[in-house]
Amino acid sequence: MIKEEVSFENMTQSRVIDYINETVKPSEGAIPAYILANPSVYKLEHEKVFLKTWLFVGHESEIPNKGDFITRDVAGYSVIISRDSEGEIHGFYNMCTHRGMKLCRADKGNKSSYVCPYHGFNFKNNGELIGVPLKQDIYGGNLDTSKLSLHQVKLESYKGLMFASWNEDVEPLHEFLGEFKWYLDILVGRAEMEVVGVPQRFVIHSNWKIGSDNFVGDSYHTMVTHGSIAKLGMVPSATYSKKGYQIHTDHGHGLNLGTPNPDFAFPEELIPEFKSNLTDEQFDVMANLKNMIGNIFPNLSFLISHTKIKGKLISNTSIRLWRPIGPDKMEVIAWFLVEKNASEDWKQRSRESFVLTFSPSGIFEQDDTEVFTDITAVATGAMPLQKNIMYNYTMGMHRQPVTDFVGPGTVYDDKFSEANQRNFYQYWLDLINK
């Protein structure tokens, strides 16, 4: 029997996990408020989730040339992602193997090698140690530089999306993504895509799971939180977000597909490229797409949306990372992507569509930010844990999946459901128990 008052402060990790199992019940649609802002839960999921699974680090188009690099965070540790002189991409812990100094302070650039600012050890952009000041004199020829290469982080890509993991035993990325790749093909594989500009970054006082929860399956909030869409005449009615499909796959991934769309919202001159990269079924879904909103577990969300710019319906594609920096704080990192072979006019209008809607200054991004911060604020502290306050995630439990949709996964023909969130939290719980 769960006691009314409980504290994690003096609990062992195993007891905390036991309590989580007693209270987190995704299959019943019951999710406790305390998991959103509790420091013990945050510490546990860092160890069990973020240090164990695949985490997004960037898009290959951000480092198009030999020698290009970016520095990114992987589970709280700085990593250099570099393209070497052979064009191969590597990921390294941003730490000199001599005495642990942070090797590179820049966010991006182009280097053939990295020189440690502490003692001058020089590392090639493939990770090899190639230079040590006064090496022969001070080490007497006994320093084995082959054992001092930079520490690698496991790195794999899918359709330009780069993921890293500290877990040497993590399953291959293609297995982790599984059936969800069918939808990622539409998102980033429909054409050659490129990131425009540097990622936009801002910090908000919110738990990272709220962002993932929102994007993995919550279209229900659109008619209220984003009610201005209908008032501004951008959509025909406040309930426009209900029509379409909610889909989830293994490993906690999920998305909502908004359909139908009477207008083609992508650059028409690229239809041959789209058709060459997609199956007939995938192209038909894309051509009929009103929007596509989803989340790759744990914290990479994505969005295809559209807006009328200069009288023409224009889609915009973006991905955003909810990077945790505390139980009640996260950095939001947003990338805008566009079809590389589209006209410059179309690219510009697509960018305007993104800036207007889901950029940091966009009207809908600000709507969500207000909600995310308030949810976190009222979930913080001892009371939600002591009183075992529960959220209701039972929406759509009366519905049965459909079997006639062309794409894979568990599919429902209504976007107002919380099946995807239940799937997300179930996989979260599975990892906590590993």
KOLKOLZA-76577 format. One record per residue (C-alpha): residue in three letters; z negated, y, x negated. Coordinates in steps of 0.001 Angstrom, whole numbers, padded with zeros to 6 digits. Layout:
! residues N
<guro type="ala" up="Z" north="Y" east="X"/>
...
END
This chain:
! residues 434
<guro type="met" up="000000" north="000000" east="000000"/>
<guro type="ile" up="001003" north="003383" east="-001433"/>
<guro type="lys" up="-001914" north="005746" east="-001790"/>
<guro type="glu" up="-001628" north="009209" east="-000290"/>
<guro type="glu" up="-002421" north="010900" east="-003580"/>
<guro type="val" up="-000999" north="009792" east="-006886"/>
<guro type="ser" up="-000409" north="011257" east="-010331"/>
<guro type="phe" up="001894" north="010080" east="-013110"/>
<guro type="glu" up="-000118" north="011760" east="-015863"/>
<guro type="asn" up="-002233" north="008733" east="-016764"/>
<guro type="met" up="000236" north="006037" east="-015728"/>
<guro type="thr" up="002016" north="003720" east="-018111"/>
<guro type="gln" up="005795" north="003739" east="-017987"/>
<guro type="ser" up="005860" north="000365" east="-016267"/>
<guro type="arg" up="003536" north="001652" east="-013521"/>
<guro type="val" up="005717" north="004733" east="-013020"/>
<guro type="ile" up="008720" north="002421" east="-012608"/>
<guro type="asp" up="006755" north="000298" east="-010141"/>
<guro type="tyr" up="005955" north="003390" east="-008091"/>
<guro type="ile" up="009583" north="004497" east="-008153"/>
<guro type="asn" up="010566" north="001064" east="-006832"/>
<guro type="glu" up="007961" north="001358" east="-004090"/>
<guro type="thr" up="009232" north="004723" east="-002906"/>
<guro type="val" up="012958" north="005044" east="-003698"/>
<guro type="lys" up="014768" north="003060" east="-000985"/>
<guro type="pro" up="018482" north="003922" east="-001005"/>
<guro type="ser" up="019461" north="001036" east="001269"/>
<guro type="glu" up="017060" north="002406" east="003885"/>
<guro type="gly" up="018215" north="005997" east="003434"/>
<guro type="ala" up="014837" north="007074" east="002015"/>
<guro type="ile" up="014746" north="009201" east="-001170"/>
<guro type="pro" up="011466" north="010878" east="-002228"/>
<guro type="ala" up="011420" north="014552" east="-003141"/>
<guro type="tyr" up="009387" north="014039" east="-006321"/>
<guro type="ile" up="012264" north="012413" east="-008259"/>
<guro type="leu" up="014071" north="015771" east="-008345"/>
<guro type="ala" up="011596" north="017711" east="-010462"/>
<guro type="asn" up="008923" north="015410" east="-011853"/>
<guro type="pro" up="008579" north="015523" east="-015679"/>
<guro type="ser" up="007745" north="011801" east="-015937"/>
<guro type="val" up="010845" north="010874" east="-013950"/>
<guro type="tyr" up="012930" north="013237" east="-016068"/>
<guro type="lys" up="011665" north="011628" east="-019278"/>
<guro type="leu" up="012309" north="008164" east="-017873"/>
<guro type="glu" up="015883" north="008871" east="-016786"/>
<guro type="his" up="016662" north="010436" east="-020157"/>
<guro type="glu" up="015749" north="007131" east="-021783"/>
<guro type="lys" up="017147" north="004792" east="-019135"/>
<guro type="val" up="020210" north="006711" east="-017939"/>
<guro type="phe" up="021428" north="009355" east="-020372"/>
<guro type="leu" up="020830" north="007390" east="-023574"/>
<guro type="lys" up="022392" north="004245" east="-022096"/>
<guro type="thr" up="025546" north="005155" east="-020201"/>
<guro type="trp" up="028798" north="007093" east="-020681"/>
<guro type="leu" up="028570" north="010912" east="-020638"/>
<guro type="phe" up="031476" north="013341" east="-020395"/>
<guro type="val" up="032063" north="015521" east="-023461"/>
<guro type="gly" up="035417" north="017233" east="-022906"/>
<guro type="his" up="039164" north="016967" east="-022420"/>
<guro type="glu" up="041559" north="015977" east="-025186"/>
<guro type="ser" up="043620" north="019129" east="-024599"/>
<guro type="glu" up="040679" north="021152" east="-025970"/>
<guro type="ile" up="041454" north="019761" east="-029436"/>
<guro type="pro" up="045264" north="019515" east="-029416"/>
<guro type="asn" up="045888" north="019972" east="-033157"/>
<guro type="lys" up="044895" north="018078" east="-036285"/>
<guro type="gly" up="041638" north="019537" east="-037565"/>
<guro type="asp" up="040565" north="020930" east="-034167"/>
<guro type="phe" up="036955" north="020336" east="-033187"/>
<guro type="ile" up="034432" north="021134" east="-030476"/>
<guro type="thr" up="030667" north="020686" east="-030473"/>
<guro type="arg" up="029090" north="019233" east="-027366"/>
<guro type="asp" up="025763" north="017880" east="-026143"/>
<guro type="val" up="025261" north="014154" east="-025557"/>
<guro type="ala" up="021879" north="013377" east="-023973"/>
<guro type="gly" up="020262" north="016334" east="-025728"/>
<guro type="tyr" up="021832" north="015788" east="-029154"/>
<guro type="ser" up="024587" north="017911" east="-030679"/>
<guro type="val" up="027832" north="016069" east="-031386"/>
<guro type="ile" up="031028" north="017085" east="-033210"/>
<guro type="ile" up="034234" north="015913" east="-031516"/>
<guro type="ser" up="037064" north="016265" east="-034043"/>
<guro type="arg" up="040730" north="015370" east="-034426"/>
<guro type="asp" up="041343" north="014197" east="-037983"/>
<guro type="ser" up="044381" north="014595" east="-040231"/>
<guro type="glu" up="045952" north="011494" east="-038662"/>
<guro type="gly" up="045504" north="012828" east="-035137"/>
<guro type="glu" up="042678" north="010403" east="-034296"/>
<guro type="ile" up="039660" north="011657" east="-032342"/>
<guro type="his" up="036126" north="010985" east="-033610"/>
<guro type="gly" up="032618" north="011734" east="-032418"/>
<guro type="phe" up="029739" north="012338" east="-034855"/>
<guro type="tyr" up="026104" north="013307" east="-034638"/>
<guro type="asn" up="025996" north="016936" east="-035763"/>
<guro type="met" up="023537" north="016174" east="-038553"/>
<guro type="cys" up="023997" north="015979" east="-042302"/>
<guro type="thr" up="023121" north="012495" east="-043537"/>
<guro type="his" up="021427" north="013898" east="-046657"/>
<guro type="arg" up="018483" north="015844" east="-045235"/>
<guro type="gly" up="019266" north="016212" east="-041525"/>
<guro type="met" up="020547" north="019806" east="-041394"/>
<guro type="lys" up="022714" north="020739" east="-038410"/>
<guro type="leu" up="026165" north="020563" east="-039910"/>
<guro type="cys" up="028247" north="022780" east="-037631"/>
<guro type="arg" up="027036" north="025766" east="-035611"/>
<guro type="ala" up="030363" north="026802" east="-034036"/>
<guro type="asp" up="031360" north="025792" east="-030506"/>
<guro type="lys" up="034961" north="025151" east="-031545"/>
<guro type="gly" up="037411" north="025712" east="-034376"/>
<guro type="asn" up="039674" north="023988" east="-036862"/>
<guro type="lys" up="038367" north="022392" east="-040059"/>
<guro type="ser" up="039543" north="019712" east="-042429"/>
<guro type="ser" up="035940" north="019241" east="-043577"/>
<guro type="tyr" up="032385" north="020355" east="-042850"/>
<guro type="val" up="030086" north="021720" east="-045543"/>
<guro type="cys" up="026359" north="021438" east="-044951"/>
<guro type="pro" up="024743" north="024907" east="-045167"/>
<guro type="tyr" up="021602" north="023428" east="-046759"/>
<guro type="his" up="022726" north="021544" east="-049898"/>
<guro type="gly" up="026504" north="021736" east="-049671"/>
<guro type="phe" up="027341" north="018110" east="-048909"/>
<guro type="asn" up="030962" north="018062" east="-047759"/>
<guro type="phe" up="032197" north="015750" east="-044996"/>
<guro type="lys" up="035829" north="015112" east="-044090"/>
<guro type="asn" up="036707" north="015544" east="-040413"/>
<guro type="asn" up="036840" north="011759" east="-040045"/>
<guro type="gly" up="033159" north="011585" east="-040997"/>
<guro type="glu" up="033459" north="010484" east="-044620"/>
<guro type="leu" up="031299" north="012130" east="-047285"/>
<guro type="ile" up="033809" north="013503" east="-049811"/>
<guro type="gly" up="031815" north="015971" east="-051887"/>
<guro type="val" up="028316" north="016334" east="-053362"/>
<guro type="pro" up="027457" north="019330" east="-055625"/>
<guro type="leu" up="026681" north="018217" east="-059206"/>
<guro type="lys" up="026904" north="014619" east="-058048"/>
<guro type="gln" up="027370" north="012982" east="-061462"/>
<guro type="asp" up="024656" north="015054" east="-063132"/>
<guro type="ile" up="021873" north="014790" east="-060583"/>
<guro type="tyr" up="022533" north="011265" east="-059288"/>
<guro type="gly" up="023744" north="009703" east="-062529"/>
<guro type="gly" up="026626" north="007975" east="-060796"/>
<guro type="asn" up="024250" north="005983" east="-058578"/>
<guro type="leu" up="024932" north="007703" east="-055228"/>
<guro type="asp" up="026949" north="005487" east="-052863"/>
<guro type="thr" up="028715" north="008060" east="-050714"/>
<guro type="ser" up="030246" north="005339" east="-048511"/>
<guro type="lys" up="026795" north="004798" east="-047029"/>
<guro type="leu" up="026341" north="008462" east="-046167"/>
<guro type="ser" up="029172" north="008970" east="-043670"/>
<guro type="leu" up="028249" north="010898" east="-040525"/>
<guro type="his" up="026579" north="008875" east="-037781"/>
<guro type="gln" up="029129" north="007987" east="-035135"/>
<guro type="val" up="028705" north="008298" east="-031397"/>
<guro type="lys" up="030689" north="005820" east="-029324"/>
<guro type="leu" up="033724" north="007666" east="-027924"/>
<guro type="glu" up="036417" north="006596" east="-025466"/>
<guro type="ser" up="038919" north="008405" east="-023240"/>
<guro type="tyr" up="040626" north="007941" east="-019920"/>
<guro type="lys" up="043633" north="010114" east="-018979"/>
<guro type="gly" up="042414" north="012814" east="-021363"/>
<guro type="leu" up="038777" north="012736" east="-020192"/>
<guro type="met" up="036537" north="012008" east="-023191"/>
<guro type="phe" up="033222" north="010201" east="-022774"/>
<guro type="ala" up="030536" north="009444" east="-025367"/>
<guro type="ser" up="027523" north="007144" east="-025472"/>
<guro type="trp" up="024685" north="006481" east="-027901"/>
<guro type="asn" up="024434" north="002926" east="-026594"/>
<guro type="glu" up="026202" north="000501" east="-028926"/>
<guro type="asp" up="026164" north="-002138" east="-026198"/>
<guro type="val" up="027537" north="000056" east="-023416"/>
<guro type="glu" up="030327" north="-001587" east="-021418"/>
<guro type="pro" up="033900" north="-000432" east="-022193"/>
<guro type="leu" up="034741" north="002838" east="-020459"/>
<guro type="his" up="037511" north="001271" east="-018382"/>
<guro type="glu" up="034990" north="-001217" east="-016984"/>
<guro type="phe" up="032442" north="001509" east="-016278"/>
<guro type="leu" up="035024" north="003550" east="-014362"/>
<guro type="gly" up="036363" north="000424" east="-012677"/>
<guro type="glu" up="038195" north="000939" east="-009388"/>
<guro type="phe" up="037383" north="004646" east="-009544"/>
<guro type="lys" up="040249" north="005047" east="-012027"/>
<guro type="trp" up="042647" north="004885" east="-009048"/>
<guro type="tyr" up="041313" north="008266" east="-007900"/>
<guro type="leu" up="041004" north="009735" east="-011393"/>
<guro type="asp" up="044738" north="009122" east="-011773"/>
<guro type="ile" up="045284" north="011615" east="-008940"/>
<guro type="leu" up="042749" north="014035" east="-010415"/>
<guro type="val" up="043844" north="014153" east="-014054"/>
<guro type="gly" up="046607" north="011568" east="-014431"/>
<guro type="arg" up="049149" north="012897" east="-011914"/>
<guro type="ala" up="050731" north="014946" east="-014684"/>
<guro type="glu" up="049980" north="016033" east="-018216"/>
<guro type="met" up="046960" north="018269" east="-017697"/>
<guro type="glu" up="045453" north="020917" east="-019935"/>
<guro type="val" up="042235" north="022907" east="-019986"/>
<guro type="val" up="042797" north="026646" east="-019656"/>
<guro type="gly" up="040399" north="028769" east="-021681"/>
<guro type="val" up="036950" north="027681" east="-022827"/>
<guro type="pro" up="034503" north="026002" east="-020435"/>
<guro type="gln" up="032458" north="028413" east="-018361"/>
<guro type="arg" up="028722" north="027904" east="-018855"/>
<guro type="phe" up="025675" north="029139" east="-017004"/>
<guro type="val" up="022082" north="027978" east="-016549"/>
<guro type="ile" up="020377" north="027550" east="-013181"/>
<guro type="his" up="016887" north="026412" east="-012216"/>
<guro type="ser" up="017938" north="023165" east="-010601"/>
<guro type="asn" up="017581" north="019453" east="-011217"/>
<guro type="trp" up="020855" north="017864" east="-012356"/>
<guro type="lys" up="020839" north="015212" east="-009600"/>
<guro type="ile" up="021228" north="017839" east="-006888"/>
<guro type="gly" up="024639" north="018822" east="-008254"/>
<guro type="ser" up="025756" north="015196" east="-008528"/>
<guro type="asp" up="024359" north="014420" east="-005068"/>
<guro type="asn" up="026221" north="017363" east="-003559"/>
<guro type="phe" up="029599" north="016516" east="-005064"/>
<guro type="val" up="029429" north="012731" east="-004728"/>
<guro type="gly" up="029565" north="012866" east="-000945"/>
<guro type="asp" up="028147" north="015945" east="000812"/>
<guro type="ser" up="030894" north="017533" east="002894"/>
<guro type="tyr" up="028394" north="018060" east="005719"/>
<guro type="his" up="026986" north="021223" east="004125"/>
<guro type="thr" up="030384" north="022923" east="004069"/>
<guro type="met" up="030319" north="024124" east="007656"/>
<guro type="val" up="026946" north="025853" east="007120"/>
<guro type="thr" up="026506" north="026711" east="003434"/>
<guro type="his" up="030179" north="027645" east="003102"/>
<guro type="gly" up="030542" north="028859" east="006683"/>
<guro type="ser" up="032241" north="032009" east="005430"/>
<guro type="ile" up="035384" north="029927" east="004825"/>
<guro type="ala" up="036100" north="029820" east="008540"/>
<guro type="lys" up="034975" north="033422" east="009119"/>
<guro type="leu" up="037417" north="034615" east="006458"/>
<guro type="gly" up="040223" north="032624" east="008057"/>
<guro type="met" up="040646" north="030389" east="005015"/>
<guro type="val" up="040353" north="027254" east="007194"/>
<guro type="pro" up="040994" north="026744" east="010917"/>
<guro type="ser" up="037413" north="025804" east="011865"/>
<guro type="ala" up="033943" north="025221" east="010450"/>
<guro type="thr" up="034279" north="021451" east="010937"/>
<guro type="tyr" up="037523" north="021140" east="008973"/>
<guro type="ser" up="035599" north="019345" east="006203"/>
<guro type="lys" up="034812" north="016370" east="008461"/>
<guro type="lys" up="038306" north="014849" east="008511"/>
<guro type="gly" up="039221" north="012440" east="005772"/>
<guro type="tyr" up="037637" north="009571" east="003890"/>
<guro type="gln" up="034395" north="008921" east="002035"/>
<guro type="ile" up="034753" north="006391" east="-000772"/>
<guro type="his" up="032456" north="004850" east="-003356"/>
<guro type="thr" up="032776" north="002203" east="-006040"/>
<guro type="asp" up="030476" north="000348" east="-008425"/>
<guro type="his" up="028338" north="002218" east="-010983"/>
<guro type="gly" up="027426" north="005019" east="-008572"/>
<guro type="his" up="030806" north="006775" east="-008501"/>
<guro type="gly" up="031992" north="008390" east="-005264"/>
<guro type="leu" up="034264" north="010970" east="-003675"/>
<guro type="asn" up="035375" north="012561" east="-000437"/>
<guro type="leu" up="039101" north="012842" east="000320"/>
<guro type="gly" up="040008" north="015613" east="002725"/>
<guro type="thr" up="043133" north="014895" east="004780"/>
<guro type="pro" up="045581" north="015664" east="006293"/>
<guro type="asn" up="047296" north="018656" east="004743"/>
<guro type="pro" up="050586" north="019776" east="006299"/>
<guro type="asp" up="051524" north="021732" east="003170"/>
<guro type="phe" up="052149" north="020429" east="-000346"/>
<guro type="ala" up="049606" north="022269" east="-002516"/>
<guro type="phe" up="050933" north="021275" east="-005945"/>
<guro type="pro" up="053885" north="022612" east="-007987"/>
<guro type="glu" up="056925" north="021177" east="-006240"/>
<guro type="glu" up="059067" north="021281" east="-009368"/>
<guro type="leu" up="056760" north="018636" east="-010861"/>
<guro type="ile" up="057239" north="016069" east="-008095"/>
<guro type="pro" up="059340" north="013857" east="-010417"/>
<guro type="glu" up="056514" north="013922" east="-012984"/>
<guro type="phe" up="053925" north="013146" east="-010317"/>
<guro type="lys" up="055951" north="010198" east="-009039"/>
<guro type="ser" up="056461" north="008830" east="-012545"/>
<guro type="asn" up="052691" north="008822" east="-013202"/>
<guro type="leu" up="051435" north="007617" east="-009825"/>
<guro type="thr" up="052097" north="004657" east="-007588"/>
<guro type="asp" up="053807" north="005371" east="-004264"/>
<guro type="glu" up="050437" north="005011" east="-002524"/>
<guro type="gln" up="048706" north="007406" east="-004911"/>
<guro type="phe" up="051459" north="009986" east="-004539"/>
<guro type="asp" up="051279" north="009783" east="-000739"/>
<guro type="val" up="047515" north="010422" east="-000895"/>
<guro type="met" up="048021" north="013363" east="-003247"/>
<guro type="ala" up="050843" north="014862" east="-001142"/>
<guro type="asn" up="048608" north="014746" east="001934"/>
<guro type="leu" up="045512" north="016022" east="000133"/>
<guro type="lys" up="043488" north="018856" east="001588"/>
<guro type="asn" up="040771" north="018514" east="-001039"/>
<guro type="met" up="039149" north="015903" east="-003260"/>
<guro type="ile" up="035496" north="016230" east="-004239"/>
<guro type="gly" up="033566" north="013625" east="-006196"/>
<guro type="asn" up="031246" north="012602" east="-009003"/>
<guro type="ile" up="031481" north="010176" east="-011900"/>
<guro type="phe" up="027981" north="008842" east="-012535"/>
<guro type="pro" up="025771" north="010311" east="-013721"/>
<guro type="asn" up="026689" north="014005" east="-013855"/>
<guro type="leu" up="030431" north="014740" east="-014037"/>
<guro type="ser" up="031690" north="016263" east="-010803"/>
<guro type="phe" up="035247" north="017227" east="-009933"/>
<guro type="leu" up="037160" north="019136" east="-007320"/>
<guro type="ile" up="040719" north="019616" east="-006172"/>
<guro type="ser" up="040766" north="022470" east="-003713"/>
<guro type="his" up="043368" north="024942" east="-002516"/>
<guro type="thr" up="043642" north="028537" east="-001405"/>
<guro type="lys" up="046451" north="030799" east="-000292"/>
<guro type="ile" up="047351" north="033099" east="-003173"/>
<guro type="lys" up="050103" north="035674" east="-002529"/>
<guro type="gly" up="050950" north="033895" east="000699"/>
<guro type="lys" up="051409" north="030431" east="-000828"/>
<guro type="leu" up="049044" north="027465" east="-000746"/>
<guro type="ile" up="047938" north="026810" east="-004325"/>
<guro type="ser" up="045716" north="023964" east="-005525"/>
<guro type="asn" up="043170" north="024290" east="-008288"/>
<guro type="thr" up="041578" north="021475" east="-010260"/>
<guro type="ser" up="038198" north="021733" east="-011949"/>
<guro type="ile" up="035507" north="019505" east="-013389"/>
<guro type="arg" up="031884" north="020441" east="-013927"/>
<guro type="leu" up="029018" north="018914" east="-015851"/>
<guro type="trp" up="025422" north="019176" east="-014663"/>
<guro type="arg" up="023763" north="019039" east="-018102"/>
<guro type="pro" up="019995" north="018528" east="-017774"/>
<guro type="ile" up="017806" north="020725" east="-019959"/>
<guro type="gly" up="014561" north="020091" east="-018105"/>
<guro type="pro" up="013291" north="018528" east="-014892"/>
<guro type="asp" up="013947" north="021799" east="-013052"/>
<guro type="lys" up="016753" north="023319" east="-015117"/>
<guro type="met" up="020352" north="022496" east="-015961"/>
<guro type="glu" up="023339" north="024038" east="-017657"/>
<guro type="val" up="026476" north="024016" east="-015522"/>
<guro type="ile" up="029644" north="023655" east="-017597"/>
<guro type="ala" up="032933" north="024103" east="-015713"/>
<guro type="trp" up="036472" north="023375" east="-016927"/>
<guro type="phe" up="039611" north="024600" east="-015175"/>
<guro type="leu" up="042608" north="022279" east="-015557"/>
<guro type="val" up="046240" north="022820" east="-014689"/>
<guro type="glu" up="049517" north="020921" east="-014941"/>
<guro type="lys" up="050820" north="021681" east="-018433"/>
<guro type="asn" up="054474" north="021703" east="-017358"/>
<guro type="ala" up="054003" north="023996" east="-014343"/>
<guro type="ser" up="055463" north="027499" east="-014406"/>
<guro type="glu" up="053359" north="030298" east="-015835"/>
<guro type="asp" up="053363" north="031982" east="-012421"/>
<guro type="trp" up="051965" north="028841" east="-010772"/>
<guro type="lys" up="049339" north="028419" east="-013496"/>
<guro type="gln" up="048181" north="031991" east="-013008"/>
<guro type="arg" up="047929" north="031629" east="-009243"/>
<guro type="ser" up="046047" north="028339" east="-009625"/>
<guro type="arg" up="043599" north="030087" east="-011947"/>
<guro type="glu" up="043141" north="032885" east="-009392"/>
<guro type="ser" up="042401" north="030240" east="-006763"/>
<guro type="phe" up="039736" north="028700" east="-009011"/>
<guro type="val" up="038133" north="032040" east="-009913"/>
<guro type="leu" up="037959" north="033038" east="-006243"/>
<guro type="thr" up="036269" north="029822" east="-005110"/>
<guro type="phe" up="034392" north="027641" east="-007623"/>
<guro type="ser" up="034048" north="029660" east="-010810"/>
<guro type="pro" up="030587" north="031104" east="-011625"/>
<guro type="ser" up="031611" north="034272" east="-009746"/>
<guro type="gly" up="033331" north="032342" east="-006972"/>
<guro type="ile" up="032066" north="032660" east="-003424"/>
<guro type="phe" up="031404" north="028933" east="-002968"/>
<guro type="glu" up="029812" north="028320" east="-006384"/>
<guro type="gln" up="027263" north="031018" east="-005622"/>
<guro type="asp" up="026558" north="029445" east="-002217"/>
<guro type="asp" up="025775" north="026101" east="-003865"/>
<guro type="thr" up="023693" north="027640" east="-006651"/>
<guro type="glu" up="021353" north="029257" east="-004124"/>
<guro type="val" up="020845" north="025923" east="-002378"/>
<guro type="phe" up="020370" north="023922" east="-005592"/>
<guro type="thr" up="017675" north="026259" east="-006931"/>
<guro type="asp" up="015723" north="026386" east="-003664"/>
<guro type="ile" up="015723" north="022586" east="-003257"/>
<guro type="thr" up="014370" north="022223" east="-006800"/>
<guro type="ala" up="011724" north="024898" east="-006319"/>
<guro type="val" up="010172" north="023221" east="-003272"/>
<guro type="ala" up="010325" north="019768" east="-004916"/>
<guro type="thr" up="008398" north="020964" east="-007996"/>
<guro type="gly" up="004712" north="020350" east="-008619"/>
<guro type="ala" up="002162" north="017753" east="-007559"/>
<guro type="met" up="002322" north="018072" east="-003777"/>
<guro type="pro" up="005692" north="016317" east="-003128"/>
<guro type="leu" up="004453" north="013336" east="-005169"/>
<guro type="gln" up="000936" north="013246" east="-003686"/>
<guro type="lys" up="002179" north="013505" east="-000115"/>
<guro type="asn" up="005159" north="011214" east="-000752"/>
<guro type="ile" up="007553" north="013586" east="001000"/>
<guro type="met" up="010783" north="011793" east="001810"/>
<guro type="tyr" up="014359" north="012973" east="002336"/>
<guro type="asn" up="016460" north="011391" east="005071"/>
<guro type="tyr" up="019691" north="009833" east="003796"/>
<guro type="thr" up="020565" north="007735" east="006856"/>
<guro type="met" up="023692" north="009623" east="007936"/>
<guro type="gly" up="026579" north="007257" east="008623"/>
<guro type="met" up="024551" north="004043" east="008408"/>
<guro type="his" up="025931" north="003055" east="011823"/>
<guro type="arg" up="029514" north="003129" east="010522"/>
<guro type="gln" up="031485" north="000195" east="009159"/>
<guro type="pro" up="033915" north="000527" east="006225"/>
<guro type="val" up="037615" north="000543" east="007047"/>
<guro type="thr" up="039995" north="-001957" east="005494"/>
<guro type="asp" up="043357" north="-000269" east="005995"/>
<guro type="phe" up="043030" north="002525" east="003409"/>
<guro type="val" up="045489" north="002236" east="000508"/>
<guro type="gly" up="042944" north="002912" east="-002243"/>
<guro type="pro" up="040144" north="000695" east="-003602"/>
<guro type="gly" up="036398" north="000897" east="-003051"/>
<guro type="thr" up="034155" north="000990" east="-000009"/>
<guro type="val" up="035920" north="003397" east="002349"/>
<guro type="tyr" up="034744" north="005177" east="005511"/>
<guro type="asp" up="037123" north="007164" east="007700"/>
<guro type="asp" up="034739" north="010088" east="008151"/>
<guro type="lys" up="033445" north="012442" east="005453"/>
<guro type="phe" up="030175" north="013241" east="007243"/>
<guro type="ser" up="028173" north="010378" east="005794"/>
<guro type="glu" up="025585" north="009739" east="003081"/>
<guro type="ala" up="026871" north="006320" east="002049"/>
<guro type="asn" up="027995" north="007729" east="-001303"/>
<guro type="gln" up="024606" north="009237" east="-002000"/>
<guro type="arg" up="022921" north="005920" east="-001182"/>
<guro type="asn" up="025298" north="004233" east="-003631"/>
<guro type="phe" up="024556" north="006895" east="-006285"/>
<guro type="tyr" up="020772" north="006528" east="-006021"/>
<guro type="gln" up="020981" north="002743" east="-005937"/>
<guro type="tyr" up="022769" north="002698" east="-009289"/>
<guro type="trp" up="020300" north="005281" east="-010630"/>
<guro type="leu" up="017497" north="002964" east="-009552"/>
<guro type="asp" up="019233" north="-000052" east="-011117"/>
<guro type="leu" up="019344" north="001738" east="-014476"/>
<guro type="ile" up="015722" north="002832" east="-014239"/>
<guro type="asn" up="014810" north="-000840" east="-013899"/>
<guro type="lys" up="016818" north="-002014" east="-016924"/>
END
